[in-house]
Amino acid sequence: TRVAAQAPVARRQVVAATPAHAAQELLGTVVSTTPKTATVLVSRKVPHPRYHKLINKSKKFAVHDEENTAKVGDVVYIKQCRPMSKSKKFTLGEVVTAK
């Protein structure tokens, strides 16, 4: 007797409750300002791949600041947004501590 071929079973996809492309939000320090733009230094600690010691890594982001509220030394939140220019892909969220 032959065994009848079975149709493949349809599987349901599990959909996450949060959107897959949620806007990134980072905390950093303002290192320079120009009209409508601030440069924010974001620092993080990552383990070394071989020696597992925590290493400080940092990156500077150009941030859109429409009202020029950020001053050098302020600690701020920045939010990811659509590209405003070649280098600006973040907007100023809120100033946490002002200098």
C-alpha positions as CSV (number, residue, x, y, z in Angstrom):
1,T,0.0,0.0,0.0
2,R,1.1,3.5,-0.7
3,V,1.1,6.3,1.8
4,A,-0.7,9.4,0.6
5,A,1.5,12.5,0.4
6,Q,0.5,15.0,3.0
7,A,0.2,18.7,2.4
8,P,2.7,20.8,4.3
9,V,1.3,22.2,7.6
10,A,0.9,26.0,7.6
11,R,2.8,27.5,10.5
12,R,1.8,30.7,12.2
13,Q,4.4,33.4,12.6
14,V,4.9,34.9,16.0
15,V,4.7,38.7,15.8
16,A,6.4,40.7,18.4
17,A,4.3,43.2,20.5
18,T,6.8,46.0,19.8
19,P,7.5,47.3,16.4
20,A,10.6,45.8,14.7
21,H,12.1,49.2,13.8
22,A,11.5,51.1,17.1
23,A,13.3,54.5,17.2
24,Q,16.7,54.2,18.9
25,E,17.1,56.5,22.0
26,L,20.6,57.2,23.3
27,L,22.1,59.2,26.3
28,G,25.1,61.3,25.7
29,T,27.0,64.5,26.4
30,V,27.1,67.6,24.1
31,V,30.6,68.3,23.0
32,S,30.0,71.1,20.4
33,T,27.2,73.2,19.0
34,T,26.5,75.1,15.8
35,P,23.3,76.7,14.6
36,K,20.6,74.0,14.5
37,T,23.1,71.2,15.1
38,A,24.8,69.7,18.2
39,T,27.5,67.1,18.4
40,V,26.7,64.5,21.1
41,L,29.3,62.0,22.4
42,V,27.7,58.6,23.3
43,S,29.9,56.4,25.5
44,R,29.3,52.7,26.2
45,K,31.2,49.9,27.9
46,V,31.8,46.6,26.0
47,P,33.8,43.5,26.9
48,H,37.0,42.8,25.1
49,P,36.5,39.8,22.8
50,R,39.5,37.9,24.1
51,Y,40.4,39.3,27.5
52,H,36.8,40.2,28.7
53,K,37.9,43.4,30.4
54,L,35.3,46.2,29.9
55,I,36.5,48.8,27.4
56,N,35.1,52.3,26.9
57,K,33.9,52.9,23.4
58,S,32.4,56.2,22.2
59,K,30.9,57.6,19.1
60,K,29.9,61.1,18.1
61,F,26.5,61.8,16.5
62,A,25.4,65.0,14.7
63,V,22.0,65.9,16.2
64,H,19.3,68.3,14.9
65,D,18.6,71.0,17.5
66,E,15.9,73.3,16.0
67,E,15.7,75.8,18.9
68,N,19.5,75.7,19.8
69,T,18.7,74.6,23.4
70,A,21.7,72.3,23.9
71,K,24.8,73.8,25.4
72,V,28.3,72.3,25.6
73,G,28.5,69.9,28.6
74,D,24.7,69.1,28.8
75,V,23.6,65.5,29.2
76,V,20.9,64.9,26.7
77,Y,18.7,62.1,25.2
78,I,18.7,61.8,21.4
79,K,16.2,60.0,19.3
80,Q,16.6,58.4,15.9
81,C,14.7,60.0,13.0
82,R,14.6,60.2,9.3
83,P,17.9,61.4,7.7
84,M,18.0,65.2,7.8
85,S,21.3,65.5,6.0
86,K,24.3,63.3,5.1
87,S,25.4,63.1,8.8
88,K,22.3,64.1,10.8
89,K,20.0,61.1,11.6
90,F,19.1,62.0,15.2
91,T,17.0,64.8,16.9
92,L,17.4,66.2,20.3
93,G,15.0,64.5,22.7
94,E,15.4,66.3,26.1
95,V,18.1,67.9,28.2
96,V,18.6,65.8,31.3
97,T,21.1,68.0,33.1
98,A,22.1,71.4,32.0
99,K,25.5,73.0,32.5
